[in-house]
């Protein structure tokens, strides 16, 4: 991870729709968190799931100011990195 990495400012948050089951909100917030971390990792030069160990993901979460990710969120981050890697499309 480059030392000179400066995270971008987050966009304004909008209220979530009311009336959904609690599991929906948990999953939605987990996906948002994983996307934020994935984007920051890509900007920092981490392009493959092999490069994104839990420790790297946790440090990036701390750097961008989000709570430490759970193992489930770390797996989701790696799955997002996998789908964004153009070389991975060649081996599927």
Residue frames relative to the residue before (quaternion, step in Angstrom):
aa qw qx qy qz dx dy dz
X 1.0000 0.0000 0.0000 0.0000 0.00 0.00 0.00
X 0.4201 -0.7024 0.5038 0.2763 3.60 -0.75 0.96
X 0.5001 -0.6659 0.4719 0.2893 3.56 -1.05 0.79
X 0.6891 0.5071 -0.2805 0.4351 3.59 1.03 -0.73
X 0.3908 0.7326 -0.4813 0.2809 3.60 1.21 0.19
X 0.0458 -0.7818 0.6218 0.0067 3.57 -0.84 0.99
X 0.3669 -0.7510 0.4957 0.2361 3.61 -0.48 1.10
X 0.4827 -0.6504 0.5023 0.3026 3.53 -1.15 0.64
X 0.5692 -0.5914 0.4331 0.3724 3.55 -1.19 0.39
X 0.4752 -0.6859 0.4619 0.3006 3.60 -0.90 0.82
X 0.5230 -0.6149 0.4866 0.3340 3.54 -1.22 0.51
X 0.6301 -0.5382 0.3975 0.3942 3.55 -1.23 0.43
X 0.4031 -0.7210 0.5142 0.2309 3.56 -0.96 0.88
X 0.2521 -0.7425 0.6033 0.1453 3.55 -1.15 0.72
X 0.5417 -0.6066 0.4438 0.3763 3.61 -1.06 0.51
X 0.4599 -0.6741 0.5083 0.2752 3.54 -1.10 0.76
X 0.5960 -0.5726 0.4063 0.3897 3.60 -1.14 0.49
X 0.4306 -0.7084 0.5019 0.2466 3.55 -1.01 0.82
X 0.7575 0.4415 -0.2873 0.3858 3.53 -1.29 0.39
X 0.5332 0.6140 -0.4261 0.3965 3.61 1.19 0.07
X 0.5815 -0.5665 0.4299 0.3950 3.61 -1.17 0.42
X 0.6509 -0.5432 0.3663 0.3835 3.58 -1.15 0.63
X 0.6191 0.5607 -0.3427 0.4299 3.61 0.98 -0.78
X 0.6140 0.5509 -0.3499 0.4439 3.57 1.08 -0.72
X 0.6671 0.4996 -0.2979 0.4654 3.59 0.93 -0.93
X 0.6341 0.5260 -0.3288 0.4616 3.60 0.98 -0.83
X 0.6823 0.4812 -0.2866 0.4699 3.58 0.87 -0.98
X 0.6453 0.5321 -0.3198 0.4453 3.58 0.96 -0.88
X 0.6934 0.4675 -0.2778 0.4727 3.57 0.84 -0.96
X 0.6149 0.5370 -0.3451 0.4630 3.59 1.08 -0.67
X 0.6581 0.5037 -0.3122 0.4644 3.59 0.96 -0.84
X 0.6385 0.5199 -0.3296 0.4619 3.59 0.98 -0.81
X 0.6542 0.5133 -0.3022 0.4661 3.56 0.95 -0.91
X 0.6613 0.5044 -0.3034 0.4650 3.58 0.93 -0.89
X 0.6507 0.5057 -0.3245 0.4643 3.59 0.99 -0.76
X 0.6382 0.5207 -0.3347 0.4578 3.60 0.96 -0.80
X 0.6769 0.4814 -0.2935 0.4733 3.56 0.90 -0.93
X 0.6422 0.5327 -0.3250 0.4452 3.61 0.96 -0.85
X 0.6560 0.5034 -0.3137 0.4667 3.57 0.91 -0.87
X 0.6575 0.5017 -0.3119 0.4676 3.58 0.94 -0.85
X 0.6407 0.5146 -0.3282 0.4659 3.60 0.99 -0.77
X 0.6483 0.5112 -0.3218 0.4635 3.59 0.94 -0.85
X 0.6605 0.4983 -0.3060 0.4710 3.60 0.97 -0.83
X 0.6967 0.4580 -0.2668 0.4833 3.58 1.16 -0.58
X 0.6177 -0.5947 0.3366 0.3892 3.60 1.25 0.04
X 0.5227 0.5759 -0.4413 0.4477 3.59 1.20 0.36
X 0.0471 -0.8643 0.4994 -0.0359 3.57 -0.26 1.30
X 0.7759 0.3144 -0.1746 0.5182 3.60 1.08 -0.48
X 0.6156 -0.5585 0.3986 0.3875 3.59 -1.16 0.48
X 0.6037 0.5681 -0.3621 0.4261 3.60 1.08 -0.61
X 0.6621 0.4924 -0.3014 0.4778 3.59 1.11 -0.63
X 0.7077 0.4705 -0.2434 0.4674 3.58 1.16 -0.63
X 0.0057 -0.7892 0.6119 -0.0522 3.55 0.24 1.28
X 0.6970 -0.4727 0.3271 0.4286 3.58 -1.22 0.36
X 0.6422 0.5323 -0.3292 0.4424 3.60 1.00 -0.80
X 0.6507 0.5073 -0.3115 0.4715 3.59 0.98 -0.84
X 0.6511 0.5049 -0.3095 0.4747 3.57 0.95 -0.87
X 0.6599 0.5174 -0.3041 0.4521 3.59 0.94 -0.84
X 0.6512 0.5025 -0.3141 0.4740 3.58 0.99 -0.81
X 0.6523 0.5046 -0.3186 0.4674 3.57 0.99 -0.80
X 0.6174 0.5339 -0.3452 0.4633 3.60 1.01 -0.75
X 0.6524 0.5051 -0.3078 0.4738 3.56 0.96 -0.84
X 0.6559 0.5302 -0.3035 0.4433 3.57 0.98 -0.88
X 0.7492 0.3780 -0.2248 0.4952 3.60 0.93 -0.81
X 0.5611 -0.6755 0.3533 0.3226 3.57 1.27 0.08
X 0.5286 0.5780 -0.4592 0.4192 3.59 1.00 0.74
X 0.6433 -0.5301 0.3822 0.3988 3.56 -1.22 0.46
X 0.6273 -0.5414 0.3843 0.4069 3.61 -1.11 0.53
X 0.4197 -0.7310 0.4775 0.2482 3.59 -0.84 0.92
X 0.4743 -0.6345 0.5309 0.3012 3.52 -1.24 0.57
X 0.6695 -0.4739 0.3613 0.4434 3.60 -1.22 0.16
X 0.6116 0.5429 -0.3510 0.4561 3.60 1.07 -0.66
X 0.6608 0.4929 -0.3033 0.4779 3.58 0.96 -0.86
X 0.6209 0.5356 -0.3435 0.4579 3.60 1.02 -0.72
X 0.6435 0.5057 -0.3229 0.4753 3.60 0.99 -0.79
X 0.6422 0.5171 -0.3199 0.4667 3.57 1.02 -0.79
X 0.6185 0.5297 -0.3399 0.4704 3.60 1.01 -0.78
X 0.6739 0.4890 -0.3045 0.4626 3.59 0.87 -0.90
X 0.6440 0.5087 -0.3372 0.4613 3.60 0.99 -0.69
X 0.6363 0.5074 -0.3315 0.4773 3.60 1.07 -0.63
X 0.6369 0.5088 -0.3307 0.4755 3.59 1.02 -0.72
X 0.6222 0.5500 -0.3422 0.4395 3.57 0.98 -0.81
X 0.7172 0.4465 -0.2676 0.4633 3.57 0.84 -0.92
X 0.6718 0.4858 -0.3114 0.4643 3.60 1.17 -0.36
X 0.5804 0.5855 -0.3727 0.4259 3.61 1.26 -0.25
X 0.3857 -0.7528 0.4752 0.2424 3.63 -0.43 1.13
X 0.6253 0.5478 -0.3534 0.4289 3.61 1.07 -0.60
X 0.6036 0.5783 -0.3629 0.4118 3.59 1.13 -0.57
X 0.6005 0.5715 -0.3606 0.4275 3.57 1.13 -0.52
X 0.6289 0.5552 -0.3340 0.4298 3.58 1.15 -0.50
X 0.7430 0.4201 -0.2220 0.4714 3.57 1.11 -0.62
X 0.5424 0.6278 -0.4057 0.3836 3.61 1.20 0.02
